[in-house]
Amino acid sequence: MEGEWALPGVAEIVARRLIIIVVTASALSALAGVVIGRYGLPYNPKSPDTASVQPSPSSGTTPTPQVSASTQVLVPAASATAAPDGSAADRSQVPGIPTRINQYGIPVGYPRTQAGAVSACANYDAINGSLRNREPTLIRNMYGSIATPDAAKKISDIIISNDKESAKAYGVPSIQTPNFTLIGRATGYSVQAYDENEAKVTIWGIIGFGIYGNSNPDLAPREGWGTDDCRVIWSDGDWRLADASDGPASPDITERAAEGFKEFLLVGAGRD
C-alpha cells in the first residue's frame, strides 16, 4: 500500500494496510499504521511506511493454540464463480469455501479456483485484525501454518517489530495493554490477477485503533479505510500466502470507488 489514508479531523493520521502495523515513530503529532491488523501510532510524517505481513514458524515449544476473535469464513459472492450454464445446481454451491479450520483457528483447505484464492487471501489477512493474535510466538506459528517459509518469516518479523514501535510510540508497555484497541474487518475484495498456480487479490476493509479514554486526540481511538495486497500460490494442495503488502489507503466507503470492490459471503458465525 503505497498510498496514505488521512482520517478527517485528526492531526494527520496515516493508516496503511489491513494487515500490519507500520511506521517509524518519532513524533506524537500524527499517527500511522495498518488495517485488519492496521492501526495507527504517533509517527514522523516524513518517515516511510514499510509494513508488510507474514510470519515464520518459530522453534521451541508450541504455545497452546488460540482461536482468533473472528473465524467466520469469508468467501466471494456466489455469482463470482457460477458456471457458464447458470444451472440451479451450480448457483447453489458456495464458491471458494475452505474444508477445515486449523489449530490456530484459521480456515484452510481451499479449492484450486479463483474463488478459493480470494477466500484464502481474505481469511489470511483477517487474522491480524485481533490483538489476541499478535503475540510474537503465536503470530509466527499462525503464519507458519498458512504461508511459505520465506514469506512467513518476513511478515512476522515486520509485524513484531512494528508492534514494539507502536507500543513505544503510544507510551504503553505492549499493544496487549488492556486499554489499547485494534479491531480490523475485511469488507470487500478485487482480483488483480489469477491462474491455477497464483493469484493476486486486494482486500479492502476498515480498522479502529487507539487508546480508550485518552485525552490526546492523536492517541484516542479512531477509524479509517484502506487496502492490503495479497499474493497466494498453490502449494501442497492448498493456497499458501507468498507475499502481502500495502495497497492504497483508500477508498472510504463514501467514495464511488468503493463500489468497485465485490462483497463477501459470510459463512459461519465465528468463534468466541
Order of alpha helices (4+ residues) and beta strands (2+ residues): beta-beta-beta-beta-alpha-beta-beta-alpha-alpha-alpha-beta-beta-beta-beta-beta
